[in-house]
Amino acid sequence: MQSNTTPSKIDEQKLHDFMQKAVGDIASTLSAMLLIIGDRLGFYKAMAESGKPTTSEELAKKTNTNERLVREWLANQAAGGYITYNASDGKYTLPPEQAMALAYENSPVYIHGAYQAIRSYFKDEDKFVEMFKTGKGLRWGEHHHDLFEGTAKFFKPNYVGNLVSSWIPSLDGAEEKLKQGAKVADIGCGYGISTILMAKAYPNSKFYGFDNHGPSIEQAKDQVRKEEEKEGGRIGNVEFSSISANDQSIGNDYDLITFFDCLHDMGDPIGAMKFAKQSLKPDGTCMIIEPMANGKVEENLNVVGRTFYAASTLVCVPNSLADNGPALGAQAGEKRIKEIVEAAGFTKFRRATQTPFNIIYEAKP
């Protein structure tokens, strides 16, 4: 097999187009660290709070940082379209639309969690290389801790913007039960973002968050304490436990069981769904939130599919492989998820609603 050779026939325009794309990816990759720095040092928040055009001197003074480096950072951000630059006065502005994504943590489009997760990927490079060689996979808990916190931050805006306002209302009869008083299990709850959001929205119901990653459960409990301190009251209708998805101690008689962006990661998704079915009341509901995906690879060859295939390669598939699972992947698609649900014994399955990034499925016994 030959290597280091140049193909005999080259379409110069195709080569040019590809190199433009590659340079764009290089620019994005390099700039990712600058977004992380901008978040950590409060550059975006300072610009958003000011609400006015700023110079590098003014931003450096406000954030107690080095002006020369801030000057270079601002130019990079302007080149990428994250901020704007006015050549006539040499000032930079963070537009309100970008501020929603970059400066406000409670915004439904806040994106910095994704960059923290990306940072974890580079720290785990050697583990990934070994994983590819052996095929043994890599469990969630074996990743760098930035992945756990970054993932929670990444998912939170989407949950804040959609969970209570549209996802739960899209389920048949579930919202009314939650308002009156229901028993809910949130499987694979991670840092408990989804669990706490539901608990605060439906105070008459009781919520149980379960995850087999102990450090995440400790963070979920800590998050409850922070929410209580911030709001000056106790959130008494939520509990968290470090338990796997098919542990008998989860209990039964649930009105609603949820799987937020986790079913496709599991080593035994059919077993988890079987246990969910056993744990539901006869008229209960299972809500499964999965990444947006079409059924065929060629239908996912877009920016959303590219993002999810990357995360799936490094996180989702390896976690399932570590337990000799089916490795559904983040782009499993509706047909595959339906097969899992029906194999577990559920008789009703439908796509309840969707967003550009998620599909919300409803399953009933």
C-alpha positions as CSV (number, residue, x, y, z in Angstrom):
1,M,0.0,0.0,0.0
2,Q,1.5,3.3,-1.1
3,S,1.6,6.3,1.2
4,N,2.7,9.9,1.1
5,T,1.8,10.1,-2.6
6,T,-0.3,12.7,-4.5
7,P,-3.3,11.5,-6.5
8,S,-2.7,11.9,-10.2
9,K,-5.9,13.8,-10.9
10,I,-7.0,16.7,-8.7
11,D,-10.0,18.9,-9.1
12,E,-8.5,22.2,-8.1
13,Q,-11.9,23.8,-7.2
14,K,-12.9,20.8,-5.0
15,L,-9.5,21.0,-3.3
16,H,-9.9,24.7,-2.7
17,D,-13.4,24.2,-1.3
18,F,-12.2,21.5,1.1
19,M,-9.2,23.5,2.3
20,Q,-11.5,26.4,3.0
21,K,-13.7,24.1,5.1
22,A,-10.6,22.6,6.9
23,V,-9.2,26.1,7.7
24,G,-12.6,27.0,9.1
25,D,-12.5,24.0,11.4
26,I,-9.0,24.8,12.5
27,A,-10.1,28.4,13.3
28,S,-13.0,27.1,15.3
29,T,-10.9,24.6,17.2
30,L,-8.3,27.1,18.1
31,S,-10.9,29.7,19.1
32,A,-12.7,27.2,21.4
33,M,-10.0,27.9,24.0
34,L,-10.6,31.6,23.7
35,L,-14.3,31.1,24.4
36,I,-13.4,29.1,27.5
37,I,-11.0,31.9,28.6
38,G,-13.6,34.5,27.9
39,D,-16.1,32.7,30.1
40,R,-13.6,32.1,32.9
41,L,-12.4,35.6,33.0
42,G,-15.8,37.2,32.7
43,F,-15.2,39.0,29.4
44,Y,-18.6,38.3,27.9
45,K,-20.4,39.1,31.1
46,A,-18.5,42.4,31.5
47,M,-19.4,43.4,27.9
48,A,-23.0,42.4,28.4
49,E,-23.3,44.3,31.7
50,S,-21.8,47.4,30.1
51,G,-24.2,47.3,27.1
52,K,-21.9,49.8,25.3
53,P,-19.0,49.5,22.9
54,T,-15.7,49.0,24.7
55,T,-12.0,49.2,24.0
56,S,-9.4,46.6,25.0
57,E,-8.2,49.0,27.7
58,E,-11.6,49.4,29.2
59,L,-12.4,45.6,29.2
60,A,-9.0,44.8,30.6
61,K,-9.4,47.3,33.4
62,K,-12.9,46.1,34.2
63,T,-11.8,42.4,34.4
64,N,-8.4,43.1,35.9
65,T,-6.6,41.4,33.0
66,N,-3.7,42.2,30.6
67,E,-4.7,44.7,27.9
68,R,-2.4,43.4,25.2
69,L,-3.8,39.9,25.5
70,V,-7.4,41.2,25.7
71,R,-6.7,43.2,22.5
72,E,-5.8,40.0,20.7
73,W,-8.7,38.1,22.2
74,L,-11.2,40.8,21.0
75,A,-9.8,40.7,17.5
76,N,-10.3,36.9,17.4
77,Q,-13.8,37.2,18.6
78,A,-14.6,39.9,16.0
79,A,-13.1,37.8,13.2
80,G,-15.4,34.9,14.2
81,G,-18.5,37.0,14.4
82,Y,-18.9,36.5,18.1
83,I,-18.6,40.3,18.7
84,T,-18.6,43.3,16.4
85,Y,-15.8,45.8,15.7
86,N,-16.2,49.5,14.7
87,A,-13.0,50.6,12.9
88,S,-13.9,54.2,13.2
89,D,-13.5,54.3,17.0
90,G,-11.7,51.0,17.6
91,K,-14.4,49.7,19.9
92,Y,-16.0,46.3,20.2
93,T,-19.6,45.4,21.0
94,L,-21.3,42.2,22.2
95,P,-24.6,42.1,20.4
96,P,-27.7,41.2,22.5
97,E,-28.2,38.0,20.5
98,Q,-24.7,36.8,21.1
99,A,-25.0,37.9,24.8
100,M,-27.9,35.4,25.2
101,A,-25.6,32.6,24.2
102,L,-22.4,33.8,25.8
103,A,-23.1,35.9,28.9
104,Y,-26.3,34.7,30.5
105,E,-26.2,31.3,32.3
106,N,-29.9,31.0,32.6
107,S,-30.6,31.7,28.9
108,P,-32.1,28.9,26.9
109,V,-29.3,29.1,24.4
110,Y,-26.3,29.4,26.7
111,I,-23.5,27.4,25.1
112,H,-20.4,27.4,27.4
113,G,-21.2,23.9,28.7
114,A,-20.4,22.5,25.3
115,Y,-16.9,24.1,25.4
116,Q,-16.2,22.6,28.9
117,A,-17.1,19.2,27.6
118,I,-14.9,19.7,24.6
119,R,-12.0,20.5,26.9
120,S,-12.5,17.2,28.6
121,Y,-12.1,15.4,25.3
122,F,-8.6,16.6,24.7
123,K,-7.6,15.6,28.2
124,D,-8.8,12.1,27.6
125,E,-7.0,11.7,24.2
126,D,-4.8,8.7,25.3
127,K,-7.8,6.9,26.7
128,F,-9.6,7.4,23.4
129,V,-6.7,6.0,21.3
130,E,-6.5,2.9,23.5
131,M,-10.3,2.5,23.3
132,F,-10.1,2.5,19.5
133,K,-7.3,-0.1,19.6
134,T,-9.0,-2.5,22.0
135,G,-12.7,-1.9,21.5
136,K,-13.3,-2.2,25.2
137,G,-15.1,1.1,25.5
138,L,-14.8,3.7,28.2
139,R,-17.4,4.2,31.0
140,W,-18.9,7.6,31.7
141,G,-17.1,7.8,35.1
142,E,-13.7,7.2,33.5
143,H,-13.7,10.5,31.6
144,H,-12.2,13.7,32.9
145,H,-14.5,15.5,35.3
146,D,-15.0,18.4,32.9
147,L,-17.3,16.2,30.9
148,F,-19.7,15.7,33.7
149,E,-20.0,19.4,34.6
150,G,-19.9,20.5,30.9
151,T,-22.6,18.1,29.9
152,A,-24.9,19.4,32.7
153,K,-24.3,23.0,31.6
154,F,-24.8,22.1,28.0
155,F,-28.1,20.4,28.5
156,K,-29.5,22.8,31.1
157,P,-30.5,25.6,28.7
158,N,-32.4,23.2,26.5
159,Y,-34.2,21.8,29.5
160,V,-35.0,25.2,30.9
161,G,-36.4,26.3,27.6
162,N,-38.5,23.3,26.7
163,L,-39.1,20.7,29.5
164,V,-42.0,22.3,31.4
165,S,-43.3,24.6,28.6
166,S,-43.5,22.0,25.8
167,W,-42.1,18.5,26.4
168,I,-44.2,17.5,29.4
169,P,-47.4,19.1,27.9
170,S,-46.9,17.0,24.7
171,L,-47.4,13.8,26.7
172,D,-50.9,12.4,27.0
173,G,-52.3,13.2,30.4
174,A,-49.0,13.5,32.2
175,E,-49.0,17.2,33.0
176,E,-52.4,17.0,34.8
177,K,-51.2,14.2,37.0
178,L,-48.0,16.2,37.9
179,K,-50.1,19.2,38.9
180,Q,-52.3,17.0,41.1
181,G,-49.6,14.9,42.6
182,A,-47.6,12.2,40.9
183,K,-44.6,9.9,41.6
184,V,-41.7,10.4,39.1
185,A,-38.4,8.7,38.5
186,D,-35.7,10.4,36.5
187,I,-33.3,7.7,35.3
188,G,-29.8,8.7,34.5
189,C,-30.4,12.1,36.0
190,G,-26.7,13.2,36.2
191,Y,-26.4,16.5,38.0
192,G,-30.1,16.5,38.5
193,I,-30.9,19.5,36.3
194,S,-34.0,17.9,34.8
195,T,-35.2,16.5,38.1
196,I,-35.0,19.8,39.9
197,L,-36.7,21.7,37.1
198,M,-39.6,19.3,37.3
199,A,-39.7,19.4,41.1
200,K,-39.9,23.2,41.2
201,A,-42.6,23.3,38.5
202,Y,-44.8,20.6,40.1
203,P,-44.6,21.0,43.9
204,N,-47.4,18.6,44.5
205,S,-45.5,15.7,42.9
206,K,-42.5,13.7,44.3
207,F,-39.4,13.3,42.2
208,Y,-36.6,10.7,42.5
209,G,-33.4,11.2,40.6
210,F,-31.3,8.0,39.9
211,D,-27.8,7.7,38.4
212,N,-25.1,5.1,38.7
213,H,-22.4,7.8,38.8
214,G,-21.9,8.6,42.4
215,P,-20.0,11.9,41.9
216,S,-22.9,13.2,39.8
217,I,-25.5,12.3,42.4
218,E,-23.4,14.3,45.0
219,Q,-23.4,17.2,42.7
220,A,-27.2,16.9,42.2
221,K,-27.7,17.0,46.0
222,D,-25.4,20.0,46.2
223,Q,-27.4,21.7,43.4
224,V,-30.6,21.3,45.5
225,R,-28.9,23.0,48.4
226,K,-27.8,25.9,46.2
227,E,-31.3,26.3,44.8
228,E,-32.7,26.3,48.3
229,E,-30.2,29.0,49.5
230,K,-30.9,31.1,46.4
231,E,-34.7,30.9,46.8
232,G,-34.8,30.9,50.6
233,G,-37.0,27.8,50.9
234,R,-36.7,24.0,50.9
235,I,-37.3,21.9,47.9
236,G,-38.8,19.0,49.8
237,N,-40.2,17.0,46.9
238,V,-36.9,15.7,45.3
239,E,-34.5,13.0,46.3
240,F,-31.3,11.6,44.6
241,S,-29.8,8.2,44.8
242,S,-26.8,6.5,43.2
243,I,-28.5,3.5,41.7
244,S,-28.3,1.8,38.3
245,A,-31.3,1.8,35.9
246,N,-32.4,-1.7,36.8
247,D,-31.8,-1.7,40.5
248,Q,-34.8,-3.2,42.4
249,S,-34.5,-0.5,45.1
250,I,-35.8,2.1,42.6
251,G,-39.3,0.9,43.6
252,N,-42.5,1.0,41.6
253,D,-45.9,2.7,41.2
254,Y,-44.5,5.6,39.2
255,D,-46.8,7.8,37.2
256,L,-43.9,9.0,35.0
257,I,-40.4,7.7,34.3
258,T,-38.0,9.8,32.3
259,F,-34.8,9.1,30.4
260,F,-33.0,12.4,29.5
261,D,-30.4,11.9,26.8
262,C,-29.1,8.7,28.3
263,L,-31.0,5.6,27.0
264,H,-28.7,5.3,23.9
265,D,-25.7,5.3,26.2
266,M,-26.7,2.3,28.2
267,G,-25.1,-1.1,28.2
268,D,-28.5,-2.7,28.5
269,P,-31.2,-0.3,27.2
270,I,-33.8,-3.1,26.8
271,G,-33.3,-4.2,30.4
272,A,-33.6,-0.6,31.6
273,M,-36.8,-0.2,29.6
274,K,-38.2,-3.5,30.9
275,F,-37.5,-2.4,34.4
276,A,-39.2,1.0,33.7
277,K,-42.3,-0.8,32.4
278,Q,-42.4,-3.0,35.6
279,S,-42.1,0.2,37.7
280,L,-44.8,2.1,36.0
281,K,-48.5,2.2,37.0
282,P,-50.7,0.6,34.3
283,D,-51.7,4.0,33.1
284,G,-48.2,5.5,33.6
285,T,-46.0,7.2,31.0
286,C,-42.3,6.9,30.0
287,M,-40.8,10.0,28.5
288,I,-37.6,9.4,26.5
289,I,-35.5,12.4,25.4
290,E,-33.0,11.5,22.7
291,P,-30.7,13.6,20.4
292,M,-32.2,14.7,17.1
293,A,-31.5,12.0,14.6
294,N,-32.9,10.6,11.4
295,G,-32.9,6.9,10.5
296,K,-30.1,6.9,7.9
297,V,-26.6,8.1,8.0
298,E,-27.1,10.2,4.8
299,E,-29.9,12.0,6.5
300,N,-27.7,13.1,9.4
301,L,-24.9,14.5,7.4
302,N,-25.4,18.1,8.7
303,V,-24.0,20.3,11.4
304,V,-26.2,18.8,14.1
305,G,-25.4,15.2,13.0
306,R,-21.7,16.0,12.9
307,T,-21.8,17.3,16.5
308,F,-23.7,14.3,17.8
309,Y,-21.6,11.8,15.9
310,A,-18.5,13.3,17.5
311,A,-19.9,13.1,21.0
312,S,-21.3,9.6,20.3
313,T,-17.8,8.4,19.1
314,L,-16.1,9.6,22.3
315,V,-18.8,9.2,24.9
316,C,-22.0,7.4,24.0
317,V,-20.8,4.3,22.1
318,P,-17.8,3.7,24.4
319,N,-20.0,3.7,27.5
320,S,-22.2,1.0,26.0
321,L,-19.3,-1.0,24.7
322,A,-17.7,-1.0,28.2
323,D,-20.6,-3.2,29.3
324,N,-20.8,-5.2,26.0
325,G,-24.0,-3.3,25.1
326,P,-25.6,-2.7,21.7
327,A,-23.8,0.7,21.3
328,L,-26.9,2.5,19.9
329,G,-25.1,5.8,19.7
330,A,-26.4,9.3,19.8
331,Q,-27.8,9.0,16.3
332,A,-29.7,5.8,16.8
333,G,-32.9,7.3,15.3
334,E,-36.6,6.7,15.9
335,K,-36.8,3.2,14.4
336,R,-34.0,1.8,16.6
337,I,-35.4,3.5,19.8
338,K,-38.9,2.1,18.9
339,E,-37.4,-1.4,18.6
340,I,-35.8,-1.1,22.0
341,V,-39.1,0.1,23.6
342,E,-41.2,-2.6,22.0
343,A,-38.7,-5.3,22.9
344,A,-39.1,-4.2,26.5
345,G,-42.9,-4.9,26.3
346,F,-44.4,-1.4,25.8
347,T,-47.4,-1.4,23.6
348,K,-47.7,2.3,22.7
349,F,-44.9,4.4,21.3
350,R,-44.9,7.8,19.5
351,R,-42.9,10.9,18.8
352,A,-44.6,13.4,21.1
353,T,-42.6,16.5,20.0
354,Q,-39.2,17.7,18.9
355,T,-36.7,20.6,18.8
356,P,-33.8,21.1,16.5
357,F,-31.6,19.2,19.0
358,N,-33.9,16.6,20.6
359,I,-36.7,14.2,19.9
360,I,-39.2,13.5,22.7
361,Y,-40.7,10.0,22.7
362,E,-43.7,8.8,24.7
363,A,-44.1,5.1,25.7
364,K,-46.9,3.5,27.5
365,P,-47.4,0.0,28.9
